[in-house]
Amino acid sequence: MKGNSNVRASRGNALLRIVSAALALSFFAAGAAASEKPFGLGETLTFAIEYGFIRAGTAELRVSRGEREDEWVLSSRAWTNSFFDHFFKVRDEVRSTVDANTLESLRFEKRLQEGKFRDTEIVVYDRERDLAVYADGKEIPLLPGARDILASFYSLRRQRLRIGEQVPLVYHSSKKNWSIHVDVGAVETVKVPAGTFRCFVIEPNLKSVGVFRQTGRLRIWITADERRMPVKLESKVVFGAFEAVLTEYQ
């Protein structure tokens, strides 16, 4: 019984990572952001999470105004539908408060509900001292250019991509600084519920990153235009494959 419980937890965690982490973690920020602003306040991207022919849940990315005029809040929500709730209920929310101009992380909040598992993390980014300060008082030095996962995602969209690039990423998560790279592949035309888009195929190298260490290949399709908007991701894991496809955007 314990083995079956571990399998169920692994499956649930894989869904979570694809909904919450993959959409954010898989995108990157390399160096300073460009001057382009392909997104703005009020932008909302909605994704269907599919396991084979079954719709397992929904994910949403949103840009909203912060408490201060010079701050934005980048948020990610993920939830399983009523059918999957019976097997492994997911209700996750991640919020990143950033400088509206540079997209540097100022505050990061993560609240996860995955089956019986609960996790909360709050991080304040002390930019004057280059430290990530946690709620328990722990202070972690930040590597140059390190952002939280959502800030990294939106920083990517201010940059131009080129076929054949291998782009490095440094981001901060769970009291650690992570270094990976992302391969920019060919351009493909992708049809999703929200429409048909010409996209770069991006593949992050996640072999050294936590839960992704042995979960297989992850690919993301991001539009090859001024919006650099994610429209699809595909993750092959040990028990099958998940997809997230864009259903609505505004």
C-alpha positions as a Markdown table, in Angstrom:
| # | Residue | x | y | z |
|---|---|---|---|---|
| 1 | Met | 0.0 | 0.0 | 0.0 |
| 2 | Lys | 2.8 | 2.4 | 0.8 |
| 3 | Gly | 4.3 | 1.8 | -2.7 |
| 4 | Asn | 0.9 | 2.6 | -4.3 |
| 5 | Ser | 0.7 | 5.7 | -2.2 |
| 6 | Asn | 4.1 | 6.8 | -3.4 |
| 7 | Val | 3.1 | 6.3 | -7.1 |
| 8 | Arg | -0.1 | 8.4 | -6.6 |
| 9 | Ala | 1.9 | 11.1 | -5.0 |
| 10 | Ser | 4.5 | 11.0 | -7.8 |
| 11 | Arg | 1.8 | 11.3 | -10.4 |
| 12 | Gly | 0.1 | 14.2 | -8.6 |
| 13 | Asn | 3.4 | 16.0 | -8.2 |
| 14 | Ala | 4.2 | 15.6 | -11.9 |
| 15 | Leu | 0.9 | 17.3 | -12.8 |
| 16 | Leu | 1.7 | 20.1 | -10.3 |
| 17 | Arg | 5.1 | 20.6 | -11.8 |
| 18 | Ile | 3.8 | 20.8 | -15.3 |
| 19 | Val | 1.0 | 23.2 | -14.3 |
| 20 | Ser | 2.9 | 25.4 | -11.9 |
| 21 | Ala | 6.6 | 24.9 | -12.4 |
| 22 | Ala | 7.0 | 24.1 | -16.0 |
| 23 | Leu | 5.1 | 27.1 | -17.2 |
| 24 | Ala | 7.2 | 29.3 | -15.1 |
| 25 | Leu | 10.5 | 27.5 | -14.6 |
| 26 | Ser | 11.0 | 26.5 | -18.2 |
| 27 | Phe | 11.2 | 30.1 | -19.3 |
| 28 | Phe | 14.3 | 32.1 | -18.6 |
| 29 | Ala | 16.0 | 35.5 | -18.2 |
| 30 | Ala | 19.5 | 35.9 | -19.5 |
| 31 | Gly | 21.1 | 39.2 | -18.7 |
| 32 | Ala | 19.3 | 42.6 | -18.8 |
| 33 | Ala | 15.8 | 42.8 | -20.3 |
| 34 | Ala | 15.4 | 44.5 | -23.6 |
| 35 | Ser | 13.3 | 47.7 | -24.0 |
| 36 | Glu | 10.4 | 45.9 | -25.7 |
| 37 | Lys | 7.3 | 45.4 | -23.6 |
| 38 | Pro | 5.3 | 42.7 | -25.4 |
| 39 | Phe | 2.8 | 42.3 | -22.5 |
| 40 | Gly | 1.2 | 44.6 | -20.0 |
| 41 | Leu | -1.2 | 45.0 | -17.2 |
| 42 | Gly | -4.3 | 42.8 | -17.5 |
| 43 | Glu | -2.8 | 40.2 | -19.7 |
| 44 | Thr | -4.2 | 36.8 | -18.9 |
| 45 | Leu | -3.2 | 33.4 | -20.4 |
| 46 | Thr | -5.3 | 30.4 | -19.7 |
| 47 | Phe | -4.2 | 26.8 | -20.4 |
| 48 | Ala | -5.8 | 23.4 | -20.4 |
| 49 | Ile | -3.8 | 20.6 | -18.8 |
| 50 | Glu | -4.3 | 17.4 | -20.7 |
| 51 | Tyr | -3.2 | 13.8 | -19.9 |
| 52 | Gly | -3.7 | 11.9 | -23.1 |
| 53 | Phe | -7.3 | 12.6 | -24.1 |
| 54 | Ile | -8.3 | 13.6 | -20.6 |
| 55 | Arg | -8.5 | 17.2 | -19.4 |
| 56 | Ala | -6.9 | 17.1 | -16.0 |
| 57 | Gly | -7.0 | 20.8 | -15.0 |
| 58 | Thr | -6.5 | 24.4 | -15.8 |
| 59 | Ala | -3.6 | 26.9 | -15.3 |
| 60 | Glu | -3.6 | 30.7 | -15.5 |
| 61 | Leu | -1.0 | 33.3 | -15.8 |
| 62 | Arg | -1.9 | 37.0 | -15.1 |
| 63 | Val | -0.2 | 40.4 | -14.9 |
| 64 | Ser | -1.8 | 42.8 | -12.5 |
| 65 | Arg | -1.0 | 46.1 | -10.7 |
| 66 | Gly | 0.9 | 46.0 | -7.4 |
| 67 | Glu | 0.4 | 48.0 | -4.3 |
| 68 | Arg | 2.8 | 50.7 | -5.6 |
| 69 | Glu | 2.6 | 52.4 | -9.0 |
| 70 | Asp | 6.1 | 51.1 | -10.0 |
| 71 | Glu | 5.2 | 47.4 | -9.1 |
| 72 | Trp | 3.5 | 44.6 | -11.0 |
| 73 | Val | 2.2 | 41.3 | -9.6 |
| 74 | Leu | 2.8 | 38.3 | -11.8 |
| 75 | Ser | 0.6 | 35.4 | -10.7 |
| 76 | Ser | 0.2 | 31.7 | -11.6 |
| 77 | Arg | -2.7 | 29.6 | -10.5 |
| 78 | Ala | -3.3 | 25.9 | -11.1 |
| 79 | Trp | -6.2 | 23.6 | -10.2 |
| 80 | Thr | -7.4 | 20.2 | -11.1 |
| 81 | Asn | -10.9 | 19.7 | -12.3 |
| 82 | Ser | -13.7 | 17.9 | -10.4 |
| 83 | Phe | -12.8 | 14.5 | -11.8 |
| 84 | Phe | -9.1 | 14.6 | -10.9 |
| 85 | Asp | -10.0 | 16.1 | -7.6 |
| 86 | His | -11.1 | 12.7 | -6.5 |
| 87 | Phe | -7.6 | 11.3 | -7.1 |
| 88 | Phe | -5.3 | 14.1 | -6.4 |
| 89 | Lys | -6.6 | 17.6 | -5.7 |
| 90 | Val | -4.4 | 20.5 | -6.7 |
| 91 | Arg | -5.0 | 24.1 | -5.7 |
| 92 | Asp | -1.8 | 26.1 | -6.2 |
| 93 | Glu | -1.0 | 29.8 | -6.4 |
| 94 | Val | 2.3 | 31.6 | -6.9 |
| 95 | Arg | 2.7 | 35.4 | -6.8 |
| 96 | Ser | 5.7 | 37.4 | -7.8 |
| 97 | Thr | 5.9 | 41.1 | -7.1 |
| 98 | Val | 8.4 | 42.8 | -9.4 |
| 99 | Asp | 9.8 | 46.1 | -10.4 |
| 100 | Ala | 7.5 | 47.1 | -13.3 |
| 101 | Asn | 10.4 | 48.4 | -15.4 |
| 102 | Thr | 13.2 | 45.9 | -14.8 |
| 103 | Leu | 11.1 | 42.9 | -13.7 |
| 104 | Glu | 13.5 | 42.3 | -10.8 |
| 105 | Ser | 12.0 | 40.2 | -8.1 |
| 106 | Leu | 10.9 | 42.1 | -5.0 |
| 107 | Arg | 8.7 | 39.5 | -3.2 |
| 108 | Phe | 7.7 | 35.9 | -4.0 |
| 109 | Glu | 4.8 | 33.9 | -2.4 |
| 110 | Lys | 4.0 | 30.3 | -3.0 |
| 111 | Arg | 1.0 | 28.4 | -1.6 |
| 112 | Leu | 0.6 | 24.8 | -2.7 |
| 113 | Gln | -2.1 | 22.3 | -2.0 |
| 114 | Glu | -1.4 | 18.9 | -3.6 |
| 115 | Gly | -3.5 | 16.1 | -2.2 |
| 116 | Lys | -2.6 | 16.0 | 1.6 |
| 117 | Phe | 0.6 | 18.0 | 1.0 |
| 118 | Arg | 0.7 | 21.7 | 1.9 |
| 119 | Asp | 3.6 | 24.1 | 1.4 |
| 120 | Thr | 3.9 | 27.8 | 1.8 |
| 121 | Glu | 7.0 | 29.9 | 1.0 |
| 122 | Ile | 7.5 | 33.7 | 1.2 |
| 123 | Val | 10.7 | 35.3 | 0.0 |
| 124 | Val | 11.6 | 39.0 | 0.1 |
| 125 | Tyr | 14.3 | 40.1 | -2.3 |
| 126 | Asp | 16.7 | 42.6 | -0.6 |
| 127 | Arg | 18.2 | 44.2 | -3.7 |
| 128 | Glu | 20.5 | 46.5 | -1.8 |
| 129 | Arg | 22.2 | 43.6 | -0.1 |
| 130 | Asp | 21.6 | 41.0 | -2.9 |
| 131 | Leu | 19.9 | 38.6 | -0.5 |
| 132 | Ala | 16.8 | 36.4 | -0.6 |
| 133 | Val | 15.3 | 36.7 | 2.9 |
| 134 | Tyr | 12.9 | 33.9 | 4.0 |
| 135 | Ala | 10.1 | 34.0 | 6.5 |
| 136 | Asp | 12.2 | 31.9 | 8.9 |
| 137 | Gly | 14.9 | 34.5 | 8.9 |
| 138 | Lys | 17.2 | 32.6 | 6.6 |
| 139 | Glu | 19.2 | 34.9 | 4.2 |
| 140 | Ile | 20.6 | 33.4 | 1.0 |
| 141 | Pro | 23.1 | 35.4 | -1.2 |
| 142 | Leu | 21.7 | 35.9 | -4.8 |
| 143 | Leu | 23.8 | 35.2 | -7.8 |
| 144 | Pro | 23.9 | 38.0 | -10.4 |
| 145 | Gly | 20.8 | 38.2 | -12.5 |
| 146 | Ala | 18.9 | 35.7 | -10.3 |
| 147 | Arg | 15.1 | 36.1 | -10.3 |
| 148 | Asp | 12.2 | 34.0 | -9.1 |
| 149 | Ile | 10.6 | 31.6 | -11.6 |
| 150 | Leu | 7.7 | 33.8 | -12.6 |
| 151 | Ala | 9.9 | 36.9 | -13.0 |
| 152 | Ser | 12.3 | 34.8 | -15.2 |
| 153 | Phe | 9.4 | 33.8 | -17.4 |
| 154 | Tyr | 8.2 | 37.3 | -18.1 |
| 155 | Ser | 11.8 | 38.6 | -18.5 |
| 156 | Leu | 12.2 | 36.1 | -21.4 |
| 157 | Arg | 9.4 | 37.7 | -23.3 |
| 158 | Arg | 11.3 | 40.9 | -23.5 |
| 159 | Gln | 14.1 | 39.2 | -25.3 |
| 160 | Arg | 14.6 | 38.1 | -28.9 |
| 161 | Leu | 15.4 | 34.4 | -29.5 |
| 162 | Arg | 17.5 | 32.9 | -32.2 |
| 163 | Ile | 17.4 | 29.3 | -33.6 |
| 164 | Gly | 20.4 | 27.3 | -32.3 |
| 165 | Glu | 21.0 | 29.4 | -29.2 |
| 166 | Gln | 21.8 | 27.8 | -25.9 |
| 167 | Val | 20.7 | 30.3 | -23.3 |
| 168 | Pro | 21.9 | 30.1 | -19.7 |
| 169 | Leu | 19.5 | 30.8 | -16.8 |
| 170 | Val | 20.1 | 31.6 | -13.1 |
| 171 | Tyr | 17.1 | 31.6 | -10.9 |
| 172 | His | 16.4 | 31.4 | -7.2 |
| 173 | Ser | 14.0 | 28.9 | -5.6 |
| 174 | Ser | 13.8 | 26.9 | -2.3 |
| 175 | Lys | 16.8 | 28.6 | -0.7 |
| 176 | Lys | 19.0 | 27.8 | -3.7 |
| 177 | Asn | 20.4 | 29.4 | -6.8 |
| 178 | Trp | 19.9 | 27.2 | -9.9 |
| 179 | Ser | 21.9 | 27.3 | -13.1 |
| 180 | Ile | 20.5 | 25.6 | -16.2 |
| 181 | His | 20.5 | 26.2 | -19.9 |
| 182 | Val | 17.7 | 26.3 | -22.5 |
| 183 | Asp | 18.1 | 25.2 | -26.1 |
| 184 | Val | 16.2 | 27.2 | -28.8 |
| 185 | Gly | 15.2 | 24.9 | -31.6 |
| 186 | Ala | 13.4 | 25.1 | -34.9 |
| 187 | Val | 10.3 | 27.2 | -35.7 |
| 188 | Glu | 7.1 | 25.2 | -36.0 |
| 189 | Thr | 3.4 | 26.0 | -36.6 |
| 190 | Val | 1.3 | 24.9 | -33.7 |
| 191 | Lys | -2.5 | 24.7 | -33.5 |
| 192 | Val | -4.1 | 25.0 | -30.1 |
| 193 | Pro | -7.6 | 25.9 | -28.9 |
| 194 | Ala | -6.7 | 29.6 | -28.8 |
| 195 | Gly | -5.6 | 29.6 | -32.5 |
| 196 | Thr | -2.7 | 28.7 | -34.8 |
| 197 | Phe | 0.7 | 30.2 | -34.0 |
| 198 | Arg | 4.2 | 30.1 | -35.5 |
| 199 | Cys | 6.5 | 29.2 | -32.6 |
| 200 | Phe | 10.0 | 28.6 | -31.5 |
| 201 | Val | 10.5 | 25.1 | -29.9 |
| 202 | Ile | 12.4 | 25.6 | -26.6 |
| 203 | Glu | 13.8 | 22.8 | -24.5 |
| 204 | Pro | 15.2 | 23.4 | -21.0 |
| 205 | Asn | 17.9 | 21.3 | -19.6 |
| 206 | Leu | 16.4 | 20.3 | -16.3 |
| 207 | Lys | 18.4 | 17.2 | -15.4 |
| 208 | Ser | 19.9 | 18.8 | -12.4 |
| 209 | Val | 16.8 | 20.4 | -11.0 |
| 210 | Gly | 14.9 | 18.7 | -8.2 |
| 211 | Val | 11.8 | 16.9 | -9.3 |
| 212 | Phe | 12.8 | 17.0 | -13.0 |
| 213 | Arg | 15.9 | 14.9 | -12.5 |
| 214 | Gln | 14.4 | 11.7 | -13.9 |
| 215 | Thr | 11.1 | 12.8 | -15.4 |
| 216 | Gly | 12.1 | 13.0 | -19.0 |
| 217 | Arg | 11.9 | 15.5 | -21.8 |
| 218 | Leu | 10.2 | 18.9 | -21.6 |
| 219 | Arg | 9.5 | 21.1 | -24.6 |
| 220 | Ile | 7.8 | 24.5 | -24.9 |
| 221 | Trp | 6.3 | 26.3 | -27.9 |
| 222 | Ile | 6.6 | 30.1 | -27.6 |
| 223 | Thr | 5.4 | 32.4 | -30.4 |
| 224 | Ala | 8.0 | 33.7 | -32.8 |
| 225 | Asp | 6.6 | 37.2 | -32.8 |
| 226 | Glu | 6.8 | 40.3 | -30.6 |
| 227 | Arg | 4.7 | 38.8 | -27.9 |
| 228 | Arg | 6.9 | 35.7 | -27.2 |
| 229 | Met | 3.7 | 34.1 | -25.8 |
| 230 | Pro | 3.8 | 30.5 | -24.5 |
| 231 | Val | 1.1 | 28.5 | -26.3 |
| 232 | Lys | 2.0 | 24.8 | -25.6 |
| 233 | Leu | 4.2 | 22.7 | -23.4 |
| 234 | Glu | 4.8 | 19.0 | -23.5 |
| 235 | Ser | 6.4 | 16.9 | -20.8 |
| 236 | Lys | 7.1 | 13.2 | -21.1 |
| 237 | Val | 7.3 | 11.5 | -17.7 |
| 238 | Val | 7.8 | 7.9 | -16.5 |
| 239 | Phe | 4.1 | 7.0 | -16.7 |
| 240 | Gly | 3.1 | 9.0 | -19.8 |
| 241 | Ala | 2.9 | 12.5 | -21.2 |
| 242 | Phe | 1.2 | 15.7 | -20.2 |
| 243 | Glu | 0.4 | 18.7 | -22.3 |
| 244 | Ala | -0.6 | 22.3 | -21.5 |
| 245 | Val | -2.3 | 24.1 | -24.4 |
| 246 | Leu | -3.4 | 27.7 | -24.5 |
| 247 | Thr | -7.2 | 28.1 | -24.6 |
| 248 | Glu | -7.6 | 31.8 | -24.1 |
| 249 | Tyr | -5.5 | 35.0 | -24.0 |
| 250 | Gln | -6.2 | 38.7 | -23.5 |
